[in-house]
């Protein structure tokens, strides 16, 4: 019967396959086996690289033999391995099984792989020139397993001849190698699954998996007795995480804490697959799912925004003085991150002024209370959404510090400008930084960023700006005496 078909749980490593295997194994009419041997560690790489002489014979003597032996008429047999990628079409032809394909955000997988390497095993891409910051446990584990016996590491894909990345492989960081592994493993799975009938497989995103989704998978597989509450409890336990295995917290930084250099290195390799799998979209590559929610819901009121303005008044007055100087010839301005537009609607009363904010609450308040006919108030994510007009001056005061992508914000300002951009950063002045330093705060659903003047200057020059000036401006505060100020000219474009 169709519901007695065997099934395979497949994914790249650190994607949640062990967790799902243990959950599915709790079915009353089924068994899901965790990485049974032989598991095709060597064969999966040899197959990809064209060295496996008899793929069908290899499967017949290993996986097929095991499945046929294990099947029972009254139970559903399943197994999980992370090495079956190149064989899915052959397994389908021979066994007519069902597949559960697990995917997970590549940034989370890379973070987990790095913790797995540095804290547990020390054996991920052993050819990497930097051994990493290995714990005593990882050092002992790596020392006990000679490289030539390490079939798990052998199984991970390496660049094929003709791949551009092959020329730089030996110089890559382990993070970059892990990014390549995630992108390549998922490419293999997706290409194989595309060859199968649609009713032969199902996928689940384990980045935010729910108990209801897993119950549906159980139904697809013909499993019985899966309890939603028990599944939710198992998901909460984070089965096979560092915490579950050794009782320690994750140490490798979450991607919300990656600096701009680490972001670049990951995205260069894994970006296309991130977009394909829907973990990001163009212009919002580093935007968390709930970014800005706190600001959208916060009802600070006019008093709160006046307090914020007064707390940085010298910086605001400096910006206004620059923007109203006759030499700069500014007649139209747009404010990225306007809040309630405190101080600026008065300063630019005789100019075309548009305030933009991601908070509908703020924009609605401005529309009710700011009545200057020369002014407008828009609700938008100005980093991602193109504006319907260009302005002499695009400015932002204390907003880029909280954005999800500093460079994307700068480029958006350039795109919206006819003459100038002007930016101030309330977090301070950080001339020593080579890369922007990001720190995501889940409690506020935004970032707290330290901007690198060097990187910002490079970004603006690459965007075509001239007269780029990045310096410090006095804040009038004791705790942060100086803020970062950016002024750049945007060449006229027809």
N, C-alpha and C positions, 0 to 999 in steps of 0.2 A: 504494500500500500504506500501511497505517496508520502504519508506522514511518517513512515518508518525509514525514509531516506537518511543516510548518514549526513553529517554536516562537518564543515571545517570553519574554525574561527581564525581569520587571517588578519595580519596588520604588520606594520613595522614595530620594532621593539619600543617599549615605554609608551605605548598608546592605550593601555588599559585592557589588553587581551587576557592577562592573568586574572584580573578582576572579573571580567565577563565570563571566563571559563568556570570560575568557582561559583558564580551565580547560577549559570546554566546547569551546572552539575547538581544543584539542589532540586532539580525537577524530580518528581516522583517516578517518572517513567523513562528516565534517560541517564546517560553517563557522558560526561565531557572530560576528556583526559588531557592533562597538562603536559605538553611537549614530550610525547612518547618517543622512544628511540626505535630505530634510527630516524633522525629528523632532517636529513638532507642538508646539513650545514655546508659540507663541501660541494655537494651536487648543485645547490642553488647558484653558487657563484660560477662553477664550471659550466653550467647550462647557459648562463647569461653571457659568458665569455667564449662560448662555442667549443668547449673542450669535453662536453659530455657526449660520449659516442652513442649511447643507447638510452635515451630518456625514458621511453616506455618500459623497457626492461628494468631500469632502475626503480621506477615507481612500482612495477609489478612485484618485485622482490622485497619491497620495503613497506610503503604506505598501503598499497592495495591489499597485500597479503594480511597486514595487521587489521585493516578495517573489515575485511571479509571474515576473518577469524573472530573478531570481537562482536559482530552483529548478532542480535537476538530478535526473534519475531515480535516479542512483546516490549522491546525497549528501543530507544533512539540513541544511536551511538554518535558521539562527536569528539573532535580533538582540536587542539590549538597548537599551532606552530607559527613562527614568524619567518619561515624559510621556504614556504611553498609558492612564492610569487610567480616564478616562471612556469609553474606546472599546473595552474588552475584549469586551463582548457583541457589538458590531458586527463586530469582527475575527473573532470566533468564527463568526458567521453567514456571513461572506463567505469565510473561508479554512479553517475547521475546524482551527485550529492547536492546539498545546498551549502552556500557560503555566507558567512557573516563577516563582512569587511568593516573593520574598525578604523576610523581615522581620528586624529587629534591635532589640534593647533601645533604647527611645527615649532613655534617658539617654546611651548610647554615641553615638547618632546626633547628638544635640544637641551633645555635646562635640566630635565630629568636625566638624560644621558650623561651630562657632565657631572651631576651629583653621583650617578651610578658609577662612573669611572673614578672620581676622586675620593669617594667615601666607601665604596664597596669592593670594586674589583680591579681597577687600574689597568683594564685590558681592552679598552675601546680604541680602535685604530692605533695599534701599538707602534706603527711606523711614524707616528707624529713626533716631530723633533722635540717638542716640549712635553715632558712626562706628566705635567700637571701637579697640583698641590695635593699629593696623595696622603690619605690618612694611614696610620699604621695598619689598619685592617686591609686597605687597598694594596699597600706595599706587600704585605704578607701573601695576599691572594695572587697578585701578579707574579711574585717570586716563585710561587708553588706551581705555576702553570707555564711550561716552556712555550715559546712562540709557535714552534712547529706542531705542538699538540693543541693549540687554541683554535678549535674549529669554529667557535662562535664568532671570533673576530675575523677569521677567514671568510665567513659567510657574508659579511657586510660588503655591499657593492663598492668597487673602485672604478674610476673613470675608464671607459673603453677607449681604444685607439680612435683618434679623430675628435674626441671631446676636447674642447678648448681648455677645460679645467685640468686635463691630464698634464698639461705643460707646467702647471704650478702646484700640483698635488703635494709634493714633498715639502713645500714651503707653507702650506695651509696650517692654520691653527686647528686644534681639535674641535672647537666650536664649528668652524667651517666644514670640517669633515662630517660632523654630525648633521649639519644642515644638508649636506649633499646626500647623506644616507636617507634622511627623512624624505627629501624630495624625490630621490630615485626609487626608493622602495614603493612609495605611493604611485609613482608613474608606472611601475611594473604592474602593480595590482590593478590599477585603473585600465591599463591597456588590455590586460587579460580578461577582466570582468566585462569589458565592452564586447568581447567575442561570445559571451554566454547569453542564453535567453534571459529576459528580464525577470522571469519568475524563478530563476535559479539562485538569486542572491539578494541580499539586503545589506544596507550599510547603516552604521550608527556613528554619530559624532560623540566621542567620549570626552570631549572638552567640557560639555555640559549635559551629560547623559542623565536621563530620568528613569525612574522605576517603570513608568507607563511604557516608555519606548522599549525597555527590555522585556516586559510582558508581551508586547506585540511581536518581538523577535521570537520569543518562546512559542507563540501561536504559529508563526511562520514555520518553525522547525518541527511542530507537532509535539511540543513538550507540555506536560501537565504539572500542576501543583506549584507553580512559581507564585510566591506571595509578594505583593507589592511592598508591604511594610518591611519584610525581611530583605528585599532587594534594596530598598532605600537605606536600611541600616548598613548593608554591605557596601553600598556606594559611599556612605559617609565615612566608613573605616579606611577608605583609600587603600584597598588591598594591594600589596606588593610595592607600596611606596617606601621611601627611606624610613619614614616613621613607622610603618607597619613591620618592616624587616629588622631594623636595629634601634627603633625607639628614639630617633633623633629627628629634629626639624630639618626641612630643606635648607641648604646653605647657599647653593649656587643661586645668583640673583634671578628673581622673576623678571620677565621681559619688560615690565613696567619700570624697572630700575636700570635697564641697559643704557649706556651712553650712546651718543650718535655714531661713534665708530663701530661699536658692536652691532648696532642696528644695521648699518651699511653692509657689514660683512655677511650677516645672515641674509639680508634681503637680496643681495647680489646673486646668491646661490639658490635660495628657496623662494624668492618672490613670486615667480610665475606659478608655482604650485600653490602657494598661499592664496593667490587670486583665483585660481581654478577651483580650489576647494571652498572658497567663500569665507576664508578667515580674515580677509581684508578686501578693500576695494580701492581703486585708484584714487589718490588724494587723501585717503583715510587709512593708510597702511598701519599706522600705530595708534589708532583710535580705539580705546577699550569699549566694550559693548554699552556701558552706561555712562560714558563720558559726559560730564557737565550736568548730570541729573540734580546734584545738590544745588548748583547755581540756578538751575531752572526753577526749582521748587522753593528756594530760599526767599522769604519775604522780609528782607531787612528794612525796607522802607527808606524814605528820603533821609531821615536822620542818620541811618547807617552809612549811606553813600556820601553824605556830607562829611561824616567823621573820617571816612576813607580818603576823601579829597583833601581835607585839612591835614591829615597825617603825612601827606606827600606834597603839600602845597608848593614848596620851592621848585620841585620838579615840574609840576603842572604849569606854574607861572613861567618857567624857562621855556617850555614847549609853546605856550601861547605867545610869548614875546617873539620867539623865532618865527612862528607861523604868521604873525601879523606884521612883521618887519616888511616895509615896502620893497626892499631889495629882492625878497624871495617871491614876490608876485603870486601870492596864493589867493585865489578867489573862490575855490571850492574845496571842501575837506570832507573826508569820511573817517569816522572814529570806529576802529575795530575793537569791540568790547566796551560798549558805551555805558553799560549800567543804566543809571537814571540821568546820564548826561550832565552831571553836576559840574558847574564851572564853564563848560564848553559851549553850551547854548548861548550864554551871555557873551562870552568872548568872541564868538563867531556870529553874532546877531545879524550882521550885514553881509554875511557870506552864505553861499550854498553849503549847508551842513547836513550830513546824513549820519545818524548813529545806528550801528549794527550790534546786535547782541543775540546770543543763543537762547536767551530767556524770553519766552512769550510774556511772562509777567512784567518784566522790565519794559519791553517794547510797548505793551498795551498801556502801561502807566505813562510812558512818554507821549504816546498818541493822545491820551486824555488831557495831559497837563502841559505839554510843550506845543504852543500854538503858533509859533513863528511860521508864516507861509513859505519862507525860503528853506525851511528845514523839513527833513523826513526821518522816519524811524523804521528800520527793517529788522526782521527776525531771520537770521540765517547763520549757518556755519561758514564764516567768511574764508576759512582755510580751504574748504572744498568747493563751495558754490561760487561760480563766476558772477560778477556784479553787472548790472545792465548799463552802467555808465562808468566813465573814468573821472578821476578827480586830480586837481593840482597837487593836493597833499593827501596821502594816506598815513594816518598816525594811529598809534596804539600806546596807551600808557598803563603799564602794569598788567597787561593781559597775556603777552607772549610767555611770561613766567609760568602760566598755567595751561598752556596749549599742549596738545599731544604731539606736535611736530614743529619745532622751532623753524627749521629750514623751509618747510612747506608753508608756514605762516609768512615768512619773509618773501617767498616767491609769490604768494597770493597778494601781498601788499604791492609788490612791483607790478603785477599784472593789472591792478586796479588804479595805478597812478599814471598821470601825465607828466609830472615834474619831480615830485619828491616823496620820500617816505621818512617818517620820524618815529622812532621806537624808544621807549624807556622801560627798564626792567627793575622792578622794585626789590628783587631778591638780592641785589648787590652788584659789585664789580669784581669780575673774576679773570684778570688778564693772564693768569697762569694756565688756564684750561685750554687744551688742544681740541677737546670735543665738548659738545653740550652735555651737561649732566642732568639726567632725568630722574625723577622720583615720583612714582604714581601713588596717590593717597586714596585708597578705596573709600574711606569715610567721607571724602568730599568729591569723589568721582572726577578728579582732575589731577594734573601733574603740578609739582613744584620744581621748577627748572632753574639751573644755573647756566647762563648763556656764555658760551665761549666766544670772545671777540674775534679770535683768529678764524674760527670756523664760520662765523656770521659774515665776516669780510669776504671770505672765499665764496660763500654762497651768493652774496650780492653781486660780486664781480662776475661770477659765472652767469648770473641773470641779466648781465648787461649794464649794471649800474656803474656810474662814475662818481668821482668826488665822495667816495665812501669815507665817512668819518665815524669812528667808534671810540668813545672816550668815556670818562666818568663825569657825573654831575652831582653836586652836593645835594643831599636829601634833607638836611636839617635835623636828622635824627642821630642819637648817640649809638644805637645798636647797629644800624646800617648807615654809616656816614656818607657812602657814595652809592649811586645807582649807575647802571650802564645806560648810555645814550647812543643811539644809532641815527645818523642822518646820511642819506644817500640820494644822489640825483638819478632820476630815471630818464634815459634818453627819449626824445620824442620818437614815436613810431607812427607812421602813417596808417 
